[in-house]
């Protein structure tokens, strides 16, 4: 009990966000804020089968006019369902951007 009181008096809040960093709420991970990975589709490996778009839970994968698929980074939450369900391995996840 005393240890917790010392932490709260020292200003420790448990929130390690820096000033100026916008927190990202990820519905797939409701226990807190985290940097999210984004899906990227390799146009060379993509055969335009549409499996990634079918299994995308946020509908962030759309078909371009040339027939191939692309990802809307504003809607992607990094759940990896497109990467798991792509039979050709055309979907990769980019690492989260480090905020400075």
C-alpha positions in Angstrom: 0.0 0.0 0.0 2.8 2.4 0.9 4.6 1.5 -2.3 1.7 2.5 -4.5 1.3 5.8 -2.6 5.0 6.6 -3.3 4.5 6.0 -7.0 1.5 8.2 -7.3 3.3 11.0 -5.4 6.2 10.8 -7.8 3.9 11.5 -10.7 4.0 8.0 -12.2 0.7 7.4 -14.0 1.5 4.4 -16.0 1.0 6.2 -19.3 4.4 6.3 -21.1 3.2 8.5 -24.0 5.4 11.4 -24.9 4.1 14.9 -25.5 2.9 15.5 -29.0 2.3 11.8 -29.8 -1.2 11.0 -30.8 -2.4 7.8 -29.1 -3.8 5.1 -31.5 -6.8 3.2 -30.3 -6.8 -0.3 -31.9 -10.2 -2.1 -31.6 -8.4 -5.4 -32.1 -6.4 -4.7 -28.9 -8.8 -3.1 -26.4 -6.4 -3.2 -23.4 -4.5 -0.1 -24.4 -2.8 2.0 -26.9 -0.1 0.6 -29.1 1.7 1.4 -32.3 0.1 -0.5 -35.1 1.5 -2.4 -38.0 0.1 -1.7 -41.4 -0.6 -4.2 -44.3 1.2 -3.7 -47.6 0.3 -5.7 -50.7 3.2 -6.7 -53.1 1.9 -6.2 -56.6 4.3 -8.7 -58.1 3.0 -11.6 -55.9 -0.7 -10.5 -55.9 -2.9 -12.5 -58.3 -6.0 -10.4 -57.6 -7.9 -13.3 -56.1 -9.5 -11.1 -53.5 -9.0 -13.3 -50.5 -7.3 -10.5 -48.6 -10.3 -8.2 -49.1 -12.8 -10.9 -48.2 -11.2 -11.6 -44.8 -10.4 -7.9 -44.0 -12.5 -7.1 -40.9 -12.3 -3.3 -41.4 -12.8 -3.3 -45.2 -9.6 -1.3 -45.7 -8.5 -3.4 -48.8 -10.0 -2.2 -52.0 -9.6 -3.1 -55.7 -7.8 -0.6 -57.9 -8.9 0.2 -61.4 -6.1 -2.1 -62.8 -7.6 -5.1 -61.0 -5.1 -5.4 -58.1 -5.7 -4.7 -54.5 -4.4 -2.0 -52.2 -4.7 -1.0 -48.6 -6.1 2.2 -47.1 -3.7 3.0 -44.3 -6.3 5.1 -42.5 -8.6 2.1 -42.0 -6.0 -0.6 -41.4 -5.7 -1.7 -37.8 -3.0 -4.3 -38.3 -5.0 -7.3 -37.3 -3.1 -9.5 -39.9 -6.1 -11.4 -41.1 -5.3 -10.4 -44.7 -1.8 -11.7 -44.3 -2.9 -15.0 -42.9 -5.6 -15.6 -45.6 -3.5 -14.6 -48.6 -2.7 -17.9 -50.4 0.2 -16.3 -52.3 2.0 -14.5 -49.5 1.5 -11.1 -51.2 0.5 -9.3 -48.0 3.3 -8.2 -45.6 3.1 -6.1 -42.4 5.2 -3.0 -42.0 6.7 -2.4 -38.6 5.2 0.5 -36.6 6.7 3.9 -37.0 8.7 5.0 -34.1 7.7 8.4 -32.7 10.5 10.8 -31.8 
